[in-house]
């Protein structure tokens, strides 16, 4: 980032700001981050450890119930507990641990370099495409590959092709198998095609993904159903339950993640808008390129606090349990500097995202 100055072109939503105002905004947000870092401590560490304990208890309880999955009550209870456990592990634990939010604890069991989450894509592959690429180039067309994940048209500046007619169909099909779509996306096949990634690197990554997929398959589609079959003859019912839990978790993760950057009002950017970008300008881009979800504490928790997507993109390494308090300060800063703060209830943000998906399935109107 440039130390001073401004990008070649400032985004329209921030065009009214002077270089000095952007620098002041950057300093204010740095102060917000520093304030959390100064207070971070035992209470935060106790929080994440408690969440992990409860998540593991839920998963154990769910799999135990599924050993008798031929009983309808056991099937429903086991599927529900396993679904919630998988959501919590992915959203509030895995995603945030892999961002390094808890590295300061120096706990090797809760560290970004050691955590392997309950998702098909390996942690390190996801950290490359998500932490390194998406968070650096948030919503920059041509740089941020997360804009459409190489299969969807999610911005008017993306050239329309006849295949984009299938935008809604592809997105609907992607939701229940989202973890597999992300695993395929993280292989960066488009970069292999352009020569940016070698075939040797692809083979290496395929082996890693294959090993991770085998472990996930063994846990969910072999171990639990086989144990259920041996003990109670409930193997097929248990298999249906673990598949259902994974599908529901995928649908939820897909909805939350798509609400983070794709609702109407979340800005996209050209490459010239990031040329010469200062830290303050980077902050501005994260704020106006992200969208929040309003709701209850339980809803925020189940989204992994990605309902505070604006705050997460400003401070991806701060503990997620602090985003709610930070959001009050960030919103006030946005209002004071005349910047939009995109927030709405879950149904509104999902509806807005799907509306965009349908509109962009068709060519731009003149």
C-alpha positions in Angstrom: 0.0 0.0 0.0 1.1 3.5 -0.7 2.0 5.6 2.4 0.3 8.7 1.1 -1.8 9.9 -1.8 -4.8 8.2 -3.4 -5.7 5.6 -5.9 -5.8 6.5 -9.6 -9.6 6.6 -9.3 -11.5 6.5 -6.0 -14.7 4.4 -6.0 -17.9 6.5 -6.7 -19.2 5.9 -3.1 -16.0 7.4 -1.7 -15.4 10.0 -4.4 -16.4 12.9 -2.1 -13.6 12.1 0.4 -10.3 14.0 0.2 -6.9 12.3 0.8 -6.7 13.8 4.2 -10.2 12.5 5.2 -9.3 9.0 4.0 -6.0 9.2 6.0 -8.0 10.3 9.1 -10.5 7.5 8.6 -7.6 5.0 8.4 -6.2 6.3 11.7 -9.6 6.0 13.4 -10.0 2.4 12.3 -6.4 1.6 13.3 -7.3 2.9 16.7 -10.4 0.7 16.9 -8.3 -2.3 16.1 -5.6 -1.3 18.6 -8.2 -0.9 21.3 -9.4 -4.5 20.9 -5.9 -5.8 20.8 -5.1 -4.1 24.0 -8.1 -5.6 25.8 -7.9 -9.1 24.2 -7.2 -11.8 26.8 -8.4 -14.5 29.1 -12.1 -13.8 28.5 -11.7 -14.2 24.8 -9.6 -17.4 25.2 -12.3 -18.8 27.5 -14.9 -18.0 24.9 -13.4 -20.0 22.0 -12.5 -22.9 24.2 -16.1 -23.1 25.4 -17.4 -23.0 21.9 -15.1 -25.8 20.9 -16.2 -28.0 23.8 -19.9 -27.5 23.1 -19.3 -28.1 19.4 -17.6 -31.4 20.0 -20.3 -32.4 22.5 -23.0 -31.7 19.9 -21.2 -33.7 17.3 -20.6 -36.6 19.7 -24.3 -36.5 20.8 -25.5 -36.3 17.2 -23.4 -39.3 16.0 -24.4 -41.3 19.1 -28.1 -40.7 18.4 -27.6 -41.8 14.8 -26.4 -45.2 16.0 -30.1 -45.9 16.4 -31.2 -43.9 13.3 -34.1 -46.3 12.5 -35.9 -44.6 15.4 -37.5 -41.4 13.9 -36.8 -39.3 17.1 -33.2 -40.4 17.2 -32.8 -39.6 13.5 -34.2 -36.1 13.8 -32.3 -35.4 17.0 -29.0 -36.8 15.7 -29.4 -35.0 12.3 -30.2 -31.7 14.0 -27.3 -31.9 16.5 -24.8 -33.0 13.8 -26.0 -30.2 11.4 -25.6 -27.5 14.1 -22.2 -29.0 15.1 -20.9 -28.8 11.5 -22.2 -25.2 11.1 -20.5 -24.1 14.3 -17.2 -25.9 13.4 -17.1 -24.3 9.9 -18.4 -20.8 10.7 -17.5 -19.7 14.3 -14.5 -22.0 14.8 -12.8 -23.2 11.6 -13.1 -20.0 9.4 -12.0 -17.8 12.3 -9.2 -20.0 13.6 -7.8 -20.2 10.0 -7.8 -16.4 9.9 -5.3 -16.4 12.8 -7.9 -14.8 15.2 -6.7 -17.0 18.0 -3.0 -17.4 17.2 -2.1 -15.0 20.0 -3.2 -17.7 22.5 -0.1 -19.8 21.5 -2.3 -22.9 21.8 -1.1 -25.4 19.2 -4.6 -27.0 19.1 -6.3 -23.7 18.2 -3.9 -22.2 15.7 -4.1 -21.2 12.0 -1.2 -23.4 11.1 -2.6 -26.6 12.7 -6.4 -26.5 12.5 -8.0 -28.8 9.9 -11.7 -28.1 9.5 -14.7 -30.2 8.7 -14.8 -29.2 5.1 -13.6 -31.1 2.0 -11.2 -28.4 0.9 -7.9 -28.5 2.9 -7.3 -25.7 5.3 -4.1 -24.5 3.6 -5.8 -24.4 0.1 -8.6 -22.3 1.5 -6.2 -20.0 3.3 -4.5 -19.3 -0.1 -7.6 -18.4 -2.1 -9.5 -16.8 0.8 -7.1 -15.2 3.2 -4.4 -14.3 0.7 -6.4 -13.5 -2.5 -10.0 -12.6 -1.5 -9.2 -10.5 1.5 -6.4 -8.7 -0.4 -8.4 -8.0 -3.6 -11.9 -7.8 -2.2 -14.4 -7.3 -5.0 -11.8 -6.1 -7.5 -13.0 -7.4 -10.9 -10.2 -9.4 -12.5 -8.3 -9.8 -9.2 -10.8 -11.3 -6.7 -11.7 -14.7 -8.0 -14.4 -15.0 -5.4 -16.6 -12.7 -7.5 -18.6 -15.5 -9.1 -16.2 -18.3 -8.1 -15.5 -18.7 -11.9 -18.9 -20.2 -12.5 -21.4 -17.3 -11.9 -21.7 -13.8 -13.4 -22.0 -11.5 -10.3 -21.2 -8.1 -11.7 -22.3 -6.0 -14.7 -18.7 -5.4 -15.6 -18.2 -9.2 -16.2 -18.8 -9.8 -19.9 -22.0 -11.6 -20.6 -21.9 -15.0 -22.3 -24.8 -17.3 -23.2 -23.8 -19.8 -20.5 -24.8 -17.1 -17.9 -28.4 -17.9 -18.6 -27.8 -20.7 -16.2 -26.8 -18.4 -13.4 -29.8 -19.2 -11.1 -29.6 -23.0 -11.9 -25.9 -23.2 -11.2 -26.3 -21.3 -7.9 -29.1 -23.4 -6.7 -27.1 -26.6 -7.6 -24.0 -25.2 -5.9 -25.7 -24.5 -2.5 -26.2 -28.1 -1.2 -22.7 -29.2 -2.4 -21.0 -26.0 -1.6 -18.0 -27.7 0.2 -17.3 -29.7 -3.0 -17.6 -26.6 -5.1 -15.1 -24.7 -2.9 -12.7 -27.7 -3.0 -12.8 -27.6 -6.8 -12.5 -23.8 -6.9 -9.5 -24.0 -4.6 -7.6 -26.1 -7.1 -7.5 -23.0 -9.3 -8.0 -24.8 -12.5 -8.4 -21.5 -14.4 -4.9 -20.6 -13.4 -3.6 -24.0 -14.7 -5.3 -23.2 -18.0 -3.6 -19.8 -18.3 -0.2 -21.3 -17.2 0.0 -19.3 -13.9 -0.1 -22.6 -12.1 1.9 -25.6 -13.2 0.5 -29.1 -13.8 2.9 -30.4 -11.2 1.3 -28.0 -8.6 -2.1 -29.2 -9.7 -1.1 -32.9 -9.2 0.2 -32.0 -5.7 -3.0 -30.2 -4.8 -5.1 -33.0 -6.1 -3.4 -35.5 -3.9 -3.9 -33.3 -0.8 -7.6 -32.7 -1.7 -8.1 -36.5 -2.4 -6.6 -37.4 1.0 -8.9 -34.8 2.8 -12.0 -36.0 0.9 -11.2 -39.6 1.8 -11.0 -38.7 5.5 -14.3 -36.7 5.3 -16.0 -39.6 3.4 -14.7 -42.1 5.9 -16.0 -40.2 8.9 -19.4 -39.3 7.6 -20.3 -41.9 5.0 -18.5 -45.0 6.4 -17.7 -44.9 10.1 -21.0 -43.6 11.4 -23.3 -45.6 9.1 -21.2 -48.8 9.5 -21.3 -48.5 13.3 -25.1 -47.9 13.1 -25.6 -50.9 10.9 -23.5 -53.2 13.2 -25.3 -52.1 16.4 -28.9 -51.6 15.3 -29.2 -52.3 11.6 -29.6 -48.5 11.1 -26.9 -48.0 8.5 -29.0 -46.7 5.6 -30.9 -44.3 7.9 -27.6 -43.1 9.4 -26.1 -42.6 6.0 -29.1 -40.5 5.0 -28.7 -38.4 8.2 -25.0 -37.6 7.7 -25.7 -36.7 4.1 -28.6 -34.4 5.2 -26.4 -32.8 7.9 -23.7 -32.0 5.3 -26.2 -30.7 2.8 -27.9 -28.4 5.3 -24.5 -27.1 6.5 -23.5 -26.4 2.9 -26.8 -24.5 2.2 -26.3 -22.4 5.3 -22.7 -21.6 4.6 -23.5 -20.8 1.0 -26.3 -18.4 2.0 -24.2 -16.6 4.6 -21.1 -16.2 2.4 -23.1 -15.0 -0.6 -24.8 -12.4 1.6 -21.3 -11.0 2.5 -20.5 -9.4 -0.8 -23.3 -9.9 -3.4 -26.4 -8.0 -2.1 -27.3 -4.8 -4.0 -25.3 -1.9 -2.7 -22.1 -3.9 -2.1 -19.6 -2.2 -4.4 -17.2 -3.8 -6.9 -14.0 -2.1 -8.1 -11.8 -1.8 -11.1 -8.1 -2.4 -11.0 -7.4 1.4 -11.4 -9.4 1.9 -8.2 -6.7 0.0 -6.2 -3.6 1.4 -7.9 -1.9 3.7 -5.4 -4.3 2.6 -2.6 -3.3 3.7 0.9 -4.3 1.9 4.1 -7.2 4.3 4.5 -8.4 3.5 0.9 -8.1 -0.2 1.6 -10.3 0.2 4.7 -12.8 2.2 2.5 -12.9 -0.6 -0.1 -13.6 -3.3 2.6 -16.4 -1.2 4.1 -18.3 -0.4 0.9 -17.6 -3.8 -0.8 -19.1 -5.8 2.1 -22.6 -6.3 3.5 -23.8 -7.2 7.0 -26.8 -9.2 8.2 -28.9 -7.9 11.1 -30.4 -10.2 13.7 -30.2 -11.9 17.1 -27.1 -13.0 19.0 -27.9 -16.6 18.1 -28.0 -15.8 14.4 -24.7 -13.9 14.6 -23.2 -16.9 16.4 -24.4 -19.4 13.8 -23.0 -17.3 11.0 -19.6 -17.4 12.7 -20.1 -13.6 13.1 -19.8 -13.3 9.3 -23.1 -11.4 9.7 -20.6 -8.7 10.7 -18.9 -9.0 7.3 -17.9 -5.3 7.1 -16.1 -5.6 10.4 -14.6 -9.0 9.5 -13.1 -7.5 6.3 -11.7 -4.5 8.2 -10.2 -6.7 10.9 -10.0 -10.3 9.8 -7.6 -11.3 12.6 -9.6 -9.9 15.5 -11.5 -12.4 17.6 -15.0 -12.9 16.1 -16.7 -12.5 19.5 -15.6 -8.8 19.4 -17.2 -7.9 16.1 -20.6 -6.9 17.6 -19.0 -4.2 19.8 -16.7 -3.1 17.0 -19.7 -2.8 14.6 -21.1 0.1 16.7 -17.9 2.1 16.2 -17.6 1.2 12.5 -21.1 2.2 11.7 -20.7 5.6 13.4 -17.5 6.2 11.4 -19.2 5.3 8.1 -22.1 7.7 8.9 -19.6 10.5 9.8 -17.6 10.1 6.6 -20.7 9.7 4.4 -20.0 6.1 3.4 -22.8 3.5 3.0 -23.1 0.8 5.7 -24.9 -2.1 4.0 -27.0 -4.0 6.5 -30.3 -5.8 6.4 -32.1 -8.9 7.8 -31.2 -12.3 6.4 -34.2 -12.7 4.2 -33.6 -9.3 2.6 -29.9 -9.9 1.9 -30.6 -13.3 0.5 -33.5 -11.9 -1.7 -31.2 -9.1 -2.9 -28.5 -11.6 -3.8 -30.8 -13.9 -5.7 -32.3 -10.9 -7.5 -28.9 -10.0 -8.7 -28.1 -13.5 -9.8 -31.3 -13.6 -11.9 -30.7 -10.1 -13.4 -27.1 -10.9 -14.3 -28.2 -14.1 -16.1 -29.3 -11.7 -18.9 -27.2 -9.2 -20.9 -26.9 -5.7 -19.6 -29.6 -3.3 -20.7 -28.4 -0.5 -22.9 
